[in-house]
Amino acid sequence: MVPISQTVYPYISKLVSESKERALNFIRRLVKIVGSISFIISLSIFIFANLIVNIILGPQYQQSIIVLRILAFLPFIIGLATVYATLFLLGFGYVKDWSKIIISCSLLNVVLILIFVGVFSLAHIGVSISMVLTEICVLVLSYLSYKRRNLHANR
């Protein structure tokens, strides 16, 4: 997502300065495109996790399949979070909102890792779940900020 966001961010910034409505329309289209493509990627990784692990790592790494299946959701979650957090919040100049979201979700990640590593006998599963939940937090908070700010951006 980094190359895409670095490529699109200047364009969105330009659109915002010209027409907030055009910028919002572009973001809405991006959500559909990024969401669709990243969902297919996530679903493919989840479905073919066994094959991927066997080809790339070998049959001796069967325990990695569960971790890959947990992490398979990240392309979809991070793809949408990038559109809402980076492209919308930063593109529209809501830097404080973006910073609060990143800092609070980072702190949540530390807490979740401490909890999940203690709960699961296999730390890698706990860390994987923590990572997915943290990225969901970024997505949800960014989306809520987008929805709240979207109303004001149209004016």
VOVEXPA-708682 format. One record per residue (C-alpha): x, y, z; residue number from 1. Coordinates in steps of 0.25 Angstrom, whole numbers, always signed. Layout:
<rec><east>X</east><north>Y</north><up>Z</up><seq>NUM</seq></rec>
...
//
This chain:
<rec><east>+0</east><north>+0</north><up>+0</up><seq>1</seq></rec>
<rec><east>+12</east><north>+9</north><up>+2</up><seq>2</seq></rec>
<rec><east>+15</east><north>+12</north><up>-13</up><seq>3</seq></rec>
<rec><east>+0</east><north>+14</north><up>-16</up><seq>4</seq></rec>
<rec><east>-2</east><north>+24</north><up>-4</up><seq>5</seq></rec>
<rec><east>+11</east><north>+31</north><up>-8</up><seq>6</seq></rec>
<rec><east>+6</east><north>+32</north><up>-22</up><seq>7</seq></rec>
<rec><east>-8</east><north>+36</north><up>-19</up><seq>8</seq></rec>
<rec><east>-6</east><north>+45</north><up>-8</up><seq>9</seq></rec>
<rec><east>+0</east><north>+57</north><up>-16</up><seq>10</seq></rec>
<rec><east>-12</east><north>+56</north><up>-25</up><seq>11</seq></rec>
<rec><east>-22</east><north>+56</north><up>-14</up><seq>12</seq></rec>
<rec><east>-15</east><north>+68</north><up>-7</up><seq>13</seq></rec>
<rec><east>-17</east><north>+75</north><up>-21</up><seq>14</seq></rec>
<rec><east>-31</east><north>+71</north><up>-22</up><seq>15</seq></rec>
<rec><east>-34</east><north>+76</north><up>-8</up><seq>16</seq></rec>
<rec><east>-29</east><north>+90</north><up>-11</up><seq>17</seq></rec>
<rec><east>-37</east><north>+90</north><up>-24</up><seq>18</seq></rec>
<rec><east>-50</east><north>+83</north><up>-19</up><seq>19</seq></rec>
<rec><east>-53</east><north>+76</north><up>-7</up><seq>20</seq></rec>
<rec><east>-65</east><north>+69</north><up>-13</up><seq>21</seq></rec>
<rec><east>-56</east><north>+64</north><up>-25</up><seq>22</seq></rec>
<rec><east>-46</east><north>+59</north><up>-15</up><seq>23</seq></rec>
<rec><east>-57</east><north>+52</north><up>-7</up><seq>24</seq></rec>
<rec><east>-62</east><north>+45</north><up>-19</up><seq>25</seq></rec>
<rec><east>-48</east><north>+40</north><up>-23</up><seq>26</seq></rec>
<rec><east>-47</east><north>+35</north><up>-9</up><seq>27</seq></rec>
<rec><east>-60</east><north>+28</north><up>-10</up><seq>28</seq></rec>
<rec><east>-55</east><north>+21</north><up>-23</up><seq>29</seq></rec>
<rec><east>-42</east><north>+17</north><up>-17</up><seq>30</seq></rec>
<rec><east>-49</east><north>+10</north><up>-5</up><seq>31</seq></rec>
<rec><east>-57</east><north>+2</north><up>-16</up><seq>32</seq></rec>
<rec><east>-44</east><north>-1</north><up>-24</up><seq>33</seq></rec>
<rec><east>-35</east><north>-4</north><up>-12</up><seq>34</seq></rec>
<rec><east>-45</east><north>-11</north><up>-4</up><seq>35</seq></rec>
<rec><east>-48</east><north>-20</north><up>-16</up><seq>36</seq></rec>
<rec><east>-34</east><north>-23</north><up>-19</up><seq>37</seq></rec>
<rec><east>-29</east><north>-25</north><up>-5</up><seq>38</seq></rec>
<rec><east>-41</east><north>-34</north><up>-1</up><seq>39</seq></rec>
<rec><east>-37</east><north>-43</north><up>-13</up><seq>40</seq></rec>
<rec><east>-23</east><north>-43</north><up>-8</up><seq>41</seq></rec>
<rec><east>-27</east><north>-46</north><up>+6</up><seq>42</seq></rec>
<rec><east>-37</east><north>-57</north><up>+2</up><seq>43</seq></rec>
<rec><east>-26</east><north>-64</north><up>-7</up><seq>44</seq></rec>
<rec><east>-16</east><north>-64</north><up>+4</up><seq>45</seq></rec>
<rec><east>-26</east><north>-69</north><up>+14</up><seq>46</seq></rec>
<rec><east>-30</east><north>-80</north><up>+5</up><seq>47</seq></rec>
<rec><east>-17</east><north>-84</north><up>-1</up><seq>48</seq></rec>
<rec><east>-9</east><north>-82</north><up>+12</up><seq>49</seq></rec>
<rec><east>-5</east><north>-97</north><up>+13</up><seq>50</seq></rec>
<rec><east>+0</east><north>-97</north><up>-1</up><seq>51</seq></rec>
<rec><east>+7</east><north>-84</north><up>+1</up><seq>52</seq></rec>
<rec><east>+14</east><north>-89</north><up>+13</up><seq>53</seq></rec>
<rec><east>+18</east><north>-102</north><up>+7</up><seq>54</seq></rec>
<rec><east>+24</east><north>-96</north><up>-6</up><seq>55</seq></rec>
<rec><east>+31</east><north>-84</north><up>+1</up><seq>56</seq></rec>
<rec><east>+35</east><north>-90</north><up>+14</up><seq>57</seq></rec>
<rec><east>+34</east><north>-105</north><up>+13</up><seq>58</seq></rec>
<rec><east>+26</east><north>-115</north><up>+20</up><seq>59</seq></rec>
<rec><east>+34</east><north>-114</north><up>+32</up><seq>60</seq></rec>
<rec><east>+27</east><north>-101</north><up>+35</up><seq>61</seq></rec>
<rec><east>+12</east><north>-106</north><up>+36</up><seq>62</seq></rec>
<rec><east>+11</east><north>-97</north><up>+49</up><seq>63</seq></rec>
<rec><east>+12</east><north>-85</north><up>+40</up><seq>64</seq></rec>
<rec><east>-1</east><north>-88</north><up>+33</up><seq>65</seq></rec>
<rec><east>-10</east><north>-83</north><up>+45</up><seq>66</seq></rec>
<rec><east>-1</east><north>-70</north><up>+46</up><seq>67</seq></rec>
<rec><east>-2</east><north>-67</north><up>+31</up><seq>68</seq></rec>
<rec><east>-17</east><north>-70</north><up>+32</up><seq>69</seq></rec>
<rec><east>-19</east><north>-60</north><up>+43</up><seq>70</seq></rec>
<rec><east>-10</east><north>-49</north><up>+36</up><seq>71</seq></rec>
<rec><east>-17</east><north>-52</north><up>+23</up><seq>72</seq></rec>
<rec><east>-27</east><north>-41</north><up>+27</up><seq>73</seq></rec>
<rec><east>-17</east><north>-30</north><up>+27</up><seq>74</seq></rec>
<rec><east>-16</east><north>-26</north><up>+12</up><seq>75</seq></rec>
<rec><east>-31</east><north>-23</north><up>+13</up><seq>76</seq></rec>
<rec><east>-31</east><north>-16</north><up>+26</up><seq>77</seq></rec>
<rec><east>-18</east><north>-8</north><up>+23</up><seq>78</seq></rec>
<rec><east>-23</east><north>-5</north><up>+9</up><seq>79</seq></rec>
<rec><east>-36</east><north>+2</north><up>+14</up><seq>80</seq></rec>
<rec><east>-29</east><north>+8</north><up>+26</up><seq>81</seq></rec>
<rec><east>-19</east><north>+14</north><up>+17</up><seq>82</seq></rec>
<rec><east>-30</east><north>+21</north><up>+9</up><seq>83</seq></rec>
<rec><east>-37</east><north>+26</north><up>+21</up><seq>84</seq></rec>
<rec><east>-25</east><north>+30</north><up>+30</up><seq>85</seq></rec>
<rec><east>-14</east><north>+34</north><up>+21</up><seq>86</seq></rec>
<rec><east>-21</east><north>+39</north><up>+8</up><seq>87</seq></rec>
<rec><east>-34</east><north>+45</north><up>+15</up><seq>88</seq></rec>
<rec><east>-29</east><north>+50</north><up>+28</up><seq>89</seq></rec>
<rec><east>-15</east><north>+54</north><up>+24</up><seq>90</seq></rec>
<rec><east>-20</east><north>+59</north><up>+10</up><seq>91</seq></rec>
<rec><east>-30</east><north>+67</north><up>+16</up><seq>92</seq></rec>
<rec><east>-21</east><north>+73</north><up>+27</up><seq>93</seq></rec>
<rec><east>-27</east><north>+65</north><up>+39</up><seq>94</seq></rec>
<rec><east>-13</east><north>+62</north><up>+45</up><seq>95</seq></rec>
<rec><east>-17</east><north>+63</north><up>+59</up><seq>96</seq></rec>
<rec><east>-28</east><north>+52</north><up>+57</up><seq>97</seq></rec>
<rec><east>-18</east><north>+43</north><up>+49</up><seq>98</seq></rec>
<rec><east>-8</east><north>+45</north><up>+60</up><seq>99</seq></rec>
<rec><east>-18</east><north>+41</north><up>+71</up><seq>100</seq></rec>
<rec><east>-22</east><north>+29</north><up>+64</up><seq>101</seq></rec>
<rec><east>-8</east><north>+24</north><up>+61</up><seq>102</seq></rec>
<rec><east>-3</east><north>+27</north><up>+76</up><seq>103</seq></rec>
<rec><east>-15</east><north>+21</north><up>+82</up><seq>104</seq></rec>
<rec><east>-15</east><north>+8</north><up>+73</up><seq>105</seq></rec>
<rec><east>+0</east><north>+7</north><up>+76</up><seq>106</seq></rec>
<rec><east>-3</east><north>+7</north><up>+91</up><seq>107</seq></rec>
<rec><east>-14</east><north>-3</north><up>+89</up><seq>108</seq></rec>
<rec><east>-4</east><north>-12</north><up>+81</up><seq>109</seq></rec>
<rec><east>+5</east><north>-13</north><up>+93</up><seq>110</seq></rec>
<rec><east>-6</east><north>-16</north><up>+103</up><seq>111</seq></rec>
<rec><east>-11</east><north>-27</north><up>+94</up><seq>112</seq></rec>
<rec><east>+2</east><north>-33</north><up>+91</up><seq>113</seq></rec>
<rec><east>+4</east><north>-34</north><up>+106</up><seq>114</seq></rec>
<rec><east>-9</east><north>-40</north><up>+108</up><seq>115</seq></rec>
<rec><east>-9</east><north>-50</north><up>+96</up><seq>116</seq></rec>
<rec><east>+5</east><north>-55</north><up>+98</up><seq>117</seq></rec>
<rec><east>+1</east><north>-59</north><up>+112</up><seq>118</seq></rec>
<rec><east>-13</east><north>-65</north><up>+108</up><seq>119</seq></rec>
<rec><east>-7</east><north>-73</north><up>+96</up><seq>120</seq></rec>
<rec><east>+3</east><north>-84</north><up>+99</up><seq>121</seq></rec>
<rec><east>+9</east><north>-80</north><up>+85</up><seq>122</seq></rec>
<rec><east>+13</east><north>-66</north><up>+85</up><seq>123</seq></rec>
<rec><east>+13</east><north>-64</north><up>+70</up><seq>124</seq></rec>
<rec><east>-2</east><north>-67</north><up>+70</up><seq>125</seq></rec>
<rec><east>-4</east><north>-56</north><up>+80</up><seq>126</seq></rec>
<rec><east>+5</east><north>-46</north><up>+73</up><seq>127</seq></rec>
<rec><east>-3</east><north>-49</north><up>+60</up><seq>128</seq></rec>
<rec><east>-16</east><north>-47</north><up>+66</up><seq>129</seq></rec>
<rec><east>-11</east><north>-34</north><up>+73</up><seq>130</seq></rec>
<rec><east>-6</east><north>-29</north><up>+60</up><seq>131</seq></rec>
<rec><east>-20</east><north>-31</north><up>+53</up><seq>132</seq></rec>
<rec><east>-28</east><north>-25</north><up>+64</up><seq>133</seq></rec>
<rec><east>-19</east><north>-13</north><up>+64</up><seq>134</seq></rec>
<rec><east>-20</east><north>-11</north><up>+49</up><seq>135</seq></rec>
<rec><east>-35</east><north>-13</north><up>+51</up><seq>136</seq></rec>
<rec><east>-35</east><north>-2</north><up>+62</up><seq>137</seq></rec>
<rec><east>-27</east><north>+8</north><up>+52</up><seq>138</seq></rec>
<rec><east>-38</east><north>+4</north><up>+41</up><seq>139</seq></rec>
<rec><east>-50</east><north>+7</north><up>+50</up><seq>140</seq></rec>
<rec><east>-45</east><north>+19</north><up>+56</up><seq>141</seq></rec>
<rec><east>-41</east><north>+25</north><up>+43</up><seq>142</seq></rec>
<rec><east>-54</east><north>+21</north><up>+36</up><seq>143</seq></rec>
<rec><east>-62</east><north>+28</north><up>+48</up><seq>144</seq></rec>
<rec><east>-53</east><north>+40</north><up>+47</up><seq>145</seq></rec>
<rec><east>-56</east><north>+40</north><up>+32</up><seq>146</seq></rec>
<rec><east>-71</east><north>+39</north><up>+34</up><seq>147</seq></rec>
<rec><east>-71</east><north>+50</north><up>+44</up><seq>148</seq></rec>
<rec><east>-61</east><north>+59</north><up>+36</up><seq>149</seq></rec>
<rec><east>-68</east><north>+55</north><up>+22</up><seq>150</seq></rec>
<rec><east>-80</east><north>+63</north><up>+26</up><seq>151</seq></rec>
<rec><east>-72</east><north>+76</north><up>+29</up><seq>152</seq></rec>
<rec><east>-63</east><north>+74</north><up>+17</up><seq>153</seq></rec>
<rec><east>-75</east><north>+75</north><up>+7</up><seq>154</seq></rec>
<rec><east>-78</east><north>+89</north><up>+12</up><seq>155</seq></rec>
//
